[in-house]
């Protein structure tokens, strides 16, 4: 079902000296059992009246018994309240629609007989290049849980997702997001919903595509005869899936900590031990003893390291002796710092957070000029060109009340850094939820395709798992390739999908019972492979 209701409030704010107006509209919608209150905002500087109303960054993760009022009203959607029936709206896909009215007088449309996720109603709008469209919705479904998304179908056929939420039965969840128009285009506003079973199936397909490759092993004797019925034992010795956790200096002297960590994680970042205030507490007296020991532990256990961090733009977290330096003194000290730490670990890290939290803070920019961060990204790349440089921030997506770090400001800052000569190809765009922890949501069951580094309390002081730690262990076990014993066919062959990583393959001769061992590595660039194994009789 779909409900739409209309009003009008407009607002503006100032970006780079240019006045930008937004117009908003509100729509309520139920489709295939879900109820949405939808807002779409569009840059319309030529038609907006100007009112000094601030953007509403409020959001909630709670599921409410009643949806909150629309954050803004008005806009350009035709017939949002269904005063004129379904005029301006069309049926998308194979479903059907009917009109209705709720007990409190809200008109709505019911989208029913849906067979595909995108079956719903739609309306065409015009997106203009370089303009930002914001979106929010209250969502409810009438059974269990399910994901609901708004999707913009461009004139090229491309589907651009504008936001998503996991909706529940009996209460209202807030879906909030938006889309940036890279080109001017007509676009259809669509609504997509999946059952959890459909979503799991989609995740499984993505995992199969991104993390697995198929390999065919063919066992033959030295004379070329196929070994019919050969026994294959396949054991994974190392996973290439980037799943990790932060660690701190206590790991150096704690065998329990070391064993607990190395058993689970292949990627890490250090909480504080690489930071400037840890490696140079007294000016001119650098000490990398702790950081070096942690790097050594990680390397001995094949754990990849993300460097955190070269500089931190927060004035509170500078070495005490740095806080009162003059601009010239700071420039010299910072030059020594970046040359020292980046050169020391060059080639040993997979990434560097070059300037930490420089949307929230500007210590170096205030002291050294507006291009300070951009210059240090350039320097870091020149010192270690094989390591990816990251723009690391918090609250970019998880707290919409934080105006400083919203996605628009993040992109603007990144573009400023990228525009500095030499930086265009050297920085990776990555939205991070929390600085030292790198990513999140260990408490919610996920099946990521591309990797995660978790931030949560996973074990107590005795390295016994917390409930969150149990969740992580369950996930690791789910994602792990378990040793398999397989009997070859009449051609001495087996075919099996393998996760990216290293494997030991043992082949047992069915006649002599002799064992022959091989090693194999499934890499990301392999989707299908054939391996010929020769066994001495």
BELTAUR-V560550 format. One record per residue. N is the residue number from 1. RES is the residue in one small letter. OMEGA is omega in radians with two decimals (none if undefined). Layout:
BEGIN
n: [N;N]
res: [RES;RES]
omega: [OMEGA;OMEGA]
END
This chain:
BEGIN
n: [1;2;3;4;5;6;7;8;9;10;11;12;13;14;15;16;17;18;19;20;21;22;23;24;25;26;27;28;29;30;31;32;33;34;35;36;37;38;39;40;41;42;43;44;45;46;47;48;49;50;51;52;53;54;55;56;57;58;59;60;61;62;63;64;65;66;67;68;69;70;71;72;73;74;75;76;77;78;79;80;81;82;83;84;85;86;87;88;89;90;91;92;93;94;95;96;97;98;99;100;101;102;103;104;105;106;107;108;109;110;111;112;113;114;115;116;117;118;119;120;121;122;123;124;125;126;127;128;129;130;131;132;133;134;135;136;137;138;139;140;141;142;143;144;145;146;147;148;149;150;151;152;153;154;155;156;157;158;159;160;161;162;163;164;165;166;167;168;169;170;171;172;173;174;175;176;177;178;179;180;181;182;183;184;185;186;187;188;189;190;191;192;193;194;195;196;197;198;199;200;201;202;203;204;205;206;207;208;209;210;211;212;213;214;215;216;217;218;219;220;221;222;223;224;225;226;227;228;229;230;231;232;233;234;235;236;237;238;239;240;241;242;243;244;245;246;247;248;249;250;251;252;253;254;255;256;257;258;259;260;261;262;263;264;265;266;267;268;269;270;271;272;273;274;275;276;277;278;279;280;281;282;283;284;285;286;287;288;289;290;291;292;293;294;295;296;297;298;299;300;301;302;303;304;305;306;307;308;309;310;311;312;313;314;315;316;317;318;319;320;321;322;323;324;325;326;327;328;329;330;331;332;333;334;335;336;337;338;339;340;341;342;343;344;345;346;347;348;349;350;351;352;353;354;355;356;357;358;359;360;361;362;363;364;365;366;367;368;369;370;371;372;373;374;375;376;377;378;379;380;381;382;383;384;385;386;387;388;389;390;391;392;393;394;395;396;397;398;399;400;401;402;403;404;405;406;407;408;409;410;411;412;413;414;415;416;417;418;419;420;421;422;423;424;425;426;427;428;429;430;431;432;433;434;435;436;437;438;439;440;441;442;443;444;445;446;447;448;449;450;451;452;453;454;455;456;457;458;459;460;461;462;463;464;465;466;467;468;469;470;471;472;473;474;475;476;477;478;479;480;481;482;483;484;485;486;487;488;489;490;491;492;493;494;495;496;497;498;499;500;501;502;503;504;505;506;507;508;509;510;511;512;513;514;515;516;517;518;519;520;521;522;523;524;525;526;527;528;529;530;531;532;533;534;535;536;537]
res: [x;x;x;x;x;x;x;x;x;x;x;x;x;x;x;x;x;x;x;x;x;x;x;x;x;x;x;x;x;x;x;x;x;x;x;x;x;x;x;x;x;x;x;x;x;x;x;x;x;x;x;x;x;x;x;x;x;x;x;x;x;x;x;x;x;x;x;x;x;x;x;x;x;x;x;x;x;x;x;x;x;x;x;x;x;x;x;x;x;x;x;x;x;x;x;x;x;x;x;x;x;x;x;x;x;x;x;x;x;x;x;x;x;x;x;x;x;x;x;x;x;x;x;x;x;x;x;x;x;x;x;x;x;x;x;x;x;x;x;x;x;x;x;x;x;x;x;x;x;x;x;x;x;x;x;x;x;x;x;x;x;x;x;x;x;x;x;x;x;x;x;x;x;x;x;x;x;x;x;x;x;x;x;x;x;x;x;x;x;x;x;x;x;x;x;x;x;x;x;x;x;x;x;x;x;x;x;x;x;x;x;x;x;x;x;x;x;x;x;x;x;x;x;x;x;x;x;x;x;x;x;x;x;x;x;x;x;x;x;x;x;x;x;x;x;x;x;x;x;x;x;x;x;x;x;x;x;x;x;x;x;x;x;x;x;x;x;x;x;x;x;x;x;x;x;x;x;x;x;x;x;x;x;x;x;x;x;x;x;x;x;x;x;x;x;x;x;x;x;x;x;x;x;x;x;x;x;x;x;x;x;x;x;x;x;x;x;x;x;x;x;x;x;x;x;x;x;x;x;x;x;x;x;x;x;x;x;x;x;x;x;x;x;x;x;x;x;x;x;x;x;x;x;x;x;x;x;x;x;x;x;x;x;x;x;x;x;x;x;x;x;x;x;x;x;x;x;x;x;x;x;x;x;x;x;x;x;x;x;x;x;x;x;x;x;x;x;x;x;x;x;x;x;x;x;x;x;x;x;x;x;x;x;x;x;x;x;x;x;x;x;x;x;x;x;x;x;x;x;x;x;x;x;x;x;x;x;x;x;x;x;x;x;x;x;x;x;x;x;x;x;x;x;x;x;x;x;x;x;x;x;x;x;x;x;x;x;x;x;x;x;x;x;x;x;x;x;x;x;x;x;x;x;x;x;x;x;x;x;x;x;x;x;x;x;x;x;x;x;x;x;x;x;x;x;x;x;x;x;x;x;x;x;x;x;x;x;x;x;x;x;x;x;x;x;x;x;x;x;x;x;x;x;x;x;x;x]
omega: [-3.11;3.08;3.09;-3.11;-2.97;3.00;3.08;2.98;3.10;3.12;3.09;2.96;-3.01;3.06;3.09;3.08;-3.13;3.13;-3.11;3.13;3.04;2.94;-3.09;2.97;-3.12;3.06;2.98;-3.05;2.89;3.13;-3.13;3.11;3.10;-3.12;-3.07;2.83;-2.91;3.08;3.07;3.13;-3.06;3.00;3.09;-3.05;-3.09;-3.06;-3.07;2.89;-3.02;3.04;-3.10;3.13;-3.09;3.07;-3.12;-3.12;-3.06;3.11;3.10;3.04;3.13;3.03;-2.96;3.10;3.09;3.10;3.07;-3.11;3.10;3.14;3.10;3.13;-3.14;3.09;-3.00;3.11;3.14;3.04;-3.08;-3.10;3.11;3.04;-3.13;3.13;-3.13;3.10;-3.12;-3.13;3.09;3.07;3.08;3.12;-3.01;-3.11;3.10;-3.12;2.99;-3.10;3.06;3.12;-3.09;-3.13;-3.13;3.01;3.10;3.07;-3.13;3.01;3.09;3.00;-3.03;-3.10;-3.10;3.11;-3.13;-3.08;-3.08;3.11;-3.13;3.00;-3.13;3.03;-3.11;3.07;3.10;3.07;-3.11;-3.09;3.07;-3.10;-3.04;3.13;3.14;-2.96;2.96;-3.10;2.94;-2.95;3.01;3.04;-2.98;3.09;3.08;3.13;3.08;3.13;3.10;-3.09;2.93;-3.06;3.07;3.09;-3.09;-3.14;3.11;-3.06;3.14;3.07;-3.12;-3.12;-3.10;-3.14;-3.07;3.07;3.01;-3.08;-3.13;3.12;3.01;3.10;-3.00;3.09;-3.12;3.01;-3.11;3.14;-3.13;-3.13;3.09;-3.09;3.09;3.08;3.02;-3.05;2.88;-3.12;3.03;3.04;-3.12;3.10;-3.01;3.08;3.09;2.87;3.12;3.12;3.09;-3.13;3.09;3.12;3.10;3.12;3.13;3.11;3.13;3.12;3.12;-3.09;-2.98;-2.98;-3.06;2.95;3.13;3.14;3.08;3.08;3.12;-3.11;3.13;3.00;-3.11;3.13;3.09;3.14;3.12;-3.13;-3.13;3.09;3.09;3.14;3.13;2.99;-3.05;-3.11;3.09;3.13;3.11;3.09;3.08;3.11;-3.03;3.14;-3.03;-3.07;3.07;3.05;-3.13;-2.97;-3.14;-3.10;-3.09;-3.03;-3.12;3.11;3.12;3.12;-3.13;-3.11;-3.14;-3.07;-3.05;3.13;-2.97;-2.84;3.12;-3.14;-3.13;2.90;-3.13;-3.09;-3.07;-2.83;3.08;-3.07;-3.05;-3.09;3.08;-3.04;3.12;-3.11;3.08;-3.06;3.10;3.14;-3.13;3.14;-3.13;-3.04;-3.09;-3.14;3.13;-3.13;3.11;3.06;-3.14;3.10;-3.12;-3.12;3.13;-3.10;3.09;3.12;-3.14;-3.02;2.97;-3.08;-3.10;-0.19;3.10;3.08;3.08;-3.03;3.11;-3.12;-3.12;-3.01;2.96;2.95;-3.06;-3.09;-3.13;-2.96;-3.06;3.10;2.99;-3.14;3.14;3.13;3.13;-3.14;3.13;-3.13;3.13;3.09;3.11;-3.13;-3.05;3.10;-3.08;-2.99;-3.11;3.12;-3.10;-3.06;3.13;3.13;-3.11;-3.10;3.07;-3.09;3.03;2.85;-2.97;3.10;-3.00;2.99;-3.13;2.79;-3.12;-3.01;-3.08;-3.13;-3.07;3.10;3.13;-3.07;-2.95;3.12;-2.99;-3.12;-3.06;-3.13;-3.12;3.13;-3.10;2.99;-3.13;3.13;-3.09;3.14;3.13;-3.14;-3.09;-2.99;-3.11;-3.13;-3.11;3.11;-3.09;2.94;-2.99;-3.13;3.03;-3.12;3.13;-3.13;-2.98;3.12;-3.04;3.12;-3.10;-3.05;-3.04;-2.97;-3.13;-3.05;-3.14;3.13;3.09;-3.13;3.12;3.13;-3.14;3.12;3.08;-3.14;-3.12;-3.12;3.12;-3.08;3.10;-3.05;-2.96;-3.05;-2.92;-3.05;3.09;3.06;-3.11;3.10;-3.07;-3.10;-3.09;-2.95;-2.99;-3.05;2.94;3.08;-2.94;3.02;3.03;-3.12;-3.13;-3.07;3.13;3.03;-3.07;3.13;-2.92;3.04;3.14;2.90;-2.93;3.02;3.12;3.07;-3.01;-3.12;3.10;-3.06;3.10;3.14;2.91;-3.06;2.87;3.05;3.09;3.09;3.09;3.10;3.14;3.12;3.11;3.13;-3.14;3.13;3.12;-3.07;-3.07;3.00;-3.14;-3.10;-3.10;3.04;-3.03;3.11;-3.10;3.11;-3.09;3.10;-3.14;-3.00;2.93;3.03;-3.04;3.01;-3.12;2.99;3.09;3.14;-3.10;-3.08;2.90;3.14;3.09;-3.13;3.13;3.09;-3.09;-3.13;-3.06;-3.08;3.09;-3.11;3.08;-3.05;3.08;3.01;-3.14;3.09;3.04;-3.08;-3.06;-3.08;-3.14;3.04;3.10;-3.06;3.03;-3.10;3.12;-3.11;3.14;-3.08;3.05;-3.10;none]
END
